[in-house]
Amino acid sequence: QVQLVESGGGLVQAGGSLRLSCAASGRTLSGYAMGWFRQAPGKEREFVAAIRWSGAMTYYEDSVKGRFTCSRDNARTTVYLLMNNLKSEDTARYYCAAALSPPRLISTMASYDSWGQGTQVTVSS
């Protein structure tokens, strides 16, 4: 009962910025958190960031700390991922996911119940 639609991906120069959005509908008001994952060709899908709907507490993968910022709107319908100082290694397809209940590990894919189709982010040098 959760539908997620990502947007905002595109091509950007290294050092530039990009903001991804994820529009959520369904059980967001009763959900626990929203997460961002990314997957590059030949690599496993990895955790990027997450935010709790209540209190907006955020979590980040070490490689993006200080560069990426995850946030949400007050209506709890949209989450954002502001990506600053982008690097070539950030190139991947970025997915939004919803966790309906408190997970043991917020950084694992198994903790999320619904996923969007993803949006491509390509960073050029």
N, C-alpha and C positions, 0 to 999 in steps of 0.2 A: 504493500500500500504506500510505498515511498517512490516517487518519481524524481529523478535527478537529471538536470540538463546543464552541461558545462558550456562555457563560451569564453571568448577572449584570447584564445590561442592564436599563434601566428609566427611570423619570421621577425627576428629582432637581432640587432648587432650585439656582440659581446660588450658587456658593460652597461647595456641598456636595461630598460624596465618593461614589465608586462604585468597586467592584472587579469587574473582569471576569476570568473564568476561561476557559481553553481546555484541554480534555482531549484529549490526543493519544495515538494508538495506531498501531502499525505499525512504521515505520522510525525512530522517534524516537531510539533509541540510536545509530544510525549517521548520523542527520541532523546538519546543521551549526548551524542556527539557527531560531528562531521569530520571526515578525513580526506586528505589529498594524497594520492599515490601517483607514481610515474613509472613508466616502462619504456626503456630504450631497446632498439633492435638487438637481439642476442643476449639481453639481460633480463633478470627476474624483475617483477614488479616490486617496487620498494616504497616504503613509507616516506612521506615528505613532511606533512604537518597535519595537525588536527585541532579542533576547537570544540569545547563543550557548549551546548546551547545555553545552559544555565551557568551564568557567571563569566562566560567567554574565556575560560582558562585555555591556554594554547600549549601545544607541544610541537617540537621540531626535530627533524633529523639533524645531526651535528653539522653536516656539510652545508646546510642552508641557514643555520642560525646566524642572525645578524644581517642576513640578506633578504629573507622571505618573511612576510608577515601575514598571518591568517587572522581573519576577522569575520564578523557576522553583522547583519542588520538587527535593529531592535525588535522587529517583527518576527524574527527567527524564521525567515523564509529564504534567505540568501546568504551564502558564505563566499568569502573572497580569499584569494591568495595573491598578494602583491609581491612580485618578484623583482628585486633590485639587484644591480650589479651582476647581471646574468653571465654565465660562463658557458663554454661549449659543452661541458659535461652535464649541463642542465637540459640539453636537448632530449626530449622524450614526449610520449603521449601522457598527458596528465588526466587522472581520473578522480572524480568526486565520489565519495562513499558515505553511507549513513549507518551509524551504529544505533540500534534501537534501545539497547540496554547497556549498562556499565560493563565494559569488557575487562578481562584480566590484564590484557596488554593492548593499549590503544594503538600501537604501531603495527599490529599484525592484521593481515587481510581477513583472516578468519573471524575477526571481531566485528566485521561489517556485514550488514544484511542486504543492502541494496547498492548498486553501482550505476554510474552514468556511462555514457558511451565514450567519453574522453574527448580531449581537445589537444591538438598537436602544437607543441612549442619547439621551435627550431631556432637555435642561437648560432649565428654565423660569426666568423672571425674576420 
